[in-house]
Amino acid sequence: MPPTIARSNGLTTAIIIFAVEPSRQADLLANIERFLMATVQYQAGFVSATLHKSLDGARVVNYAQWRTEADYDAFVRNSEVQAATGWLSLFAPSDSRLYAVAASEPESPGTVLAPHTGVLADVAVFKTTPDTQEQALAMACEAIDLLRLRPGFVSTHIHRSFDGTRVIGYSQWRSESDFRSVTGDLPAPIRKLFAAAEYEAQPALFDVALVWPN
């Protein structure tokens, strides 16, 4: 069963974002894949991992689903797991946080994550504080109603980090040109969100490189 993003699935999502030199993107993906196969897939509570590679080669995103926050915490505290992550020192530190899906369009049946579909993903990261996260969420949810009317729109899922310091929009588009048409003419609620929260990076598109289990 391929991974599905849906607010109703009740899963905990770990989103791990790596910045990487384009010449080393393939190497990073290979290291993560080996780690998944050798270690992560055997951990209690692990559900799925979807690796994304940015088209510009500068980022890798692991969208991982776990049964509960406690399962993920036990995984990162596991001494055997820690011993198997020495390869991480070869790359820039990642941004890793736990999230819940706060809003989705379409709400049902959810978004299936799979490689080789031709669909591209945008992972928009906004820095917040625990005091401003709700306001950022409200603006992101307001933007959904406008984004879904744009040509090439497939889906979007707004995520809130458990620690209150991030809001992430995971959106899918039919083509790069469809996505660029939106970034060149942002709806007002998204402009408000850019003004209210610190945007982490320039707009970038991602392709799904690997799904596990597949």
N, C-alpha and C positions, 0 to 999 in steps of 0.2 A: 504494500500500500504506500504510494508516494506521500511525502509530507504535504500537509494542507495548513494554510494560515486561516484561522477562523477564531473569532472572539469566543465562540461557544465551545471550543475544544478543551478549555480549562488548563492548557499546558503553560509551563513557564518557558520563556524564550531567552536564550543567551545569544546576544548579538556581539560578535567579536570582529573588530575592524582593524585591519593591518594596513599601514602605509609601507610601500615597498618600491625599490627601484624597478622600473619596467623590465630591465634585463634579468631580474631575479624573481619576477612574479611566478613563473612556471616552477621554479625551485621551491618557493614557499608553498605553493599548492601541493606539490609532491610530498613535502614534509608533513603537511596537515593530513593528507590522505593516508600516509603511512601510520600516523598517530591514531587516526580514526580506526583503521583496520586492526592495528595491533593492540590498542588499549581502550579507546573510548567506547567502542561498540559493546564491550563486555561489562560496562558499569551499570549498576542498578539505577533504574529510572531514565536511562537514555532512550530517546524516542527516534530522533533523526538529526542529520546534519546536512545542510545545503551550502556548498561552497560557491561563491560568486567571484568572478574576476572582472575588474573594470576594463572597459574597452581601451582606455589609455594606458593600461598596464601598471598604474600607480597604486592600486588598492586591491585588497582581497577581503571579502566579508564572509564570515561563517555564521549562517543563521541556523542555530541549533535549538532543538526542542527537547525539553525534559519534563518528566511527570510532575515534579514539585521543586520548589526552591531548595528544600532540604536535600533532595537527591543531588542537585547540582553542587550544593555546598560540600556534601560528602565527597563528591568527585574531586573538587579542587583541593580538598584537604588530604586526600589519599596520598600517602608517601610514595607508593609505587607509581602513581600517576605523575607526581612531581619529578621523580627520577627519570621519567620517560620524556620530559619536556626540555632537556638540555639544548635541543636544536633551536629553541625560541631565542636564545641569546645571539644567534646569528642574524636576527632580524630586528627591526625597530620595535619598541614596545607596542603592544596592541591596546585598543580601548575595548574593555570587556565589561558588560553589565547585563543584569537580568531585567527582562521586560514582560509586560502583559499587553495584549492587544486591547486597545481602548475603543476603537471604532473601525468599521470596515465598510467598503463599498465594492462589490455588492456584499450584503450581509450574509447571504447564503447562496450557494453551498460552500463558499470559501474558495481560496486560491490554491490550486495544486502547483507545487514546485517541481519542475522537471527540466532536464537539459534538452537541447536540440528542438525547442519549440518555436524559435524565431522571436519569441517575446523577450523584451529587454526590461531590466529593473532599474529603478532609481532609488537609492538609499539616502534620504535627506536627513541629516543629523542636526538637531538644534540643542544647544546648551541652555539649561534652565537652572533655577534653584528650586528647592522644595516649596518656596513661597510663590514662584511664578509658573510652575509647571502646569497647574490647572488652567491658567489664562492661555498659555501656549497651546494646550490641548484643545481648548474651545475654539481658538482661531484655526487650528489645523482641521478640526471637524467641520467648521464653516466652509473651509476651502473645498472639502470633498464634494459638496453639492455642485460646485462650479467645474471642478476637474472632470467629473464623470460625463460632462457634456462635450468635452473636447474630443476632436477626431483622434482616433488611435488609442484612447484610454481603454485599459483592460480592467484594472482593479487598483485599490489602494487600501492600506492598513496602517492605522496610526497606533504607535506603540509608546507606552510610558514606562520609563525606568523605575524600578522599585525604590531607588535611592532619591528620586525626585530631581535628578540633574540632567536628564535627557528626554527629548521627545524625538522619535524617529518616524518618518513617513516612508513606508515601503510601497512603491507604486510600480505598476507594470504598464508598458506601452508597446504598441504594435511595431513601431519603428523609431529609429533615432530622429528622423525628421519630424515625426509627431511630437516627440519629447521636446525637441529644440523649439518648436513653434510655441509651446507653453512657456518655456523659460524665457523666450523673447517677449512674451506678453503675459506677465504674471497676473492672476486675479488679485483683486484688492485684499482679500483676507490673507493671502500668502505674502503679499508685500508687508502687511501689518505684522505677520509672524516674523519675517526677516528683521523688521525694525525692533521687535520686542525681545527676540531671543538671538543668541549668538549662533550663526550658521557655521558649521564645522568645516566645510570644504566647498570647492566649486562644484556646480552640478556635474554629475558623471553618471554614465550608464554602465550596467553590469550584465554579464551573461552568466547563466548558471553553468558551472563547470563540472560539478559532481553532486549527486544526491546519494546519501547513505542512510538507511538501506535502500538499495535500488532494485 
